[in-house]
Amino acid sequence: MPTVLNRVETTDEEQRFTVHLVDPDTGSWASWRIDPDHRETGYEVRQHGPRELFTEMEAAYAWWRQEGRPEHTRFGLTVSADRQSVWLDHEANPVLRQP
């Protein structure tokens, strides 16, 4: 998720924390509170701005699971004067391309 910053805010309570995502370029943000007591019912997510950051992250996570949860060592990066490409296992299998 290019340009996105993240922060985890912890409290004194064990296993409870708040996750914040922010894209300074667009002003978009998302946040949600992780609480083990609410794992079964889900967490309330708030997001605002032109980029739906949680939705993007959720889609990336779904893709990662669909691909068999590949280890980070299976990813590569190719950079040239005119493009960048992130790939999985081989350059012919791009994950993300940017001009």
Secondary structure as UniProt FT lines:
FT   TURN            2..3
FT   STRAND          5..10
FT   TURN            14..15
FT   STRAND          17..23
FT   TURN            24..27
FT   STRAND          28..34
FT   HELIX           36..38
FT   TURN            39..41
FT   STRAND          45..48
FT   HELIX           53..66
FT   TURN            67..68
FT   HELIX           72..74
FT   STRAND          75..79
FT   STRAND          84..88
FT   TURN            91..92
FT   STRAND          94..98
//
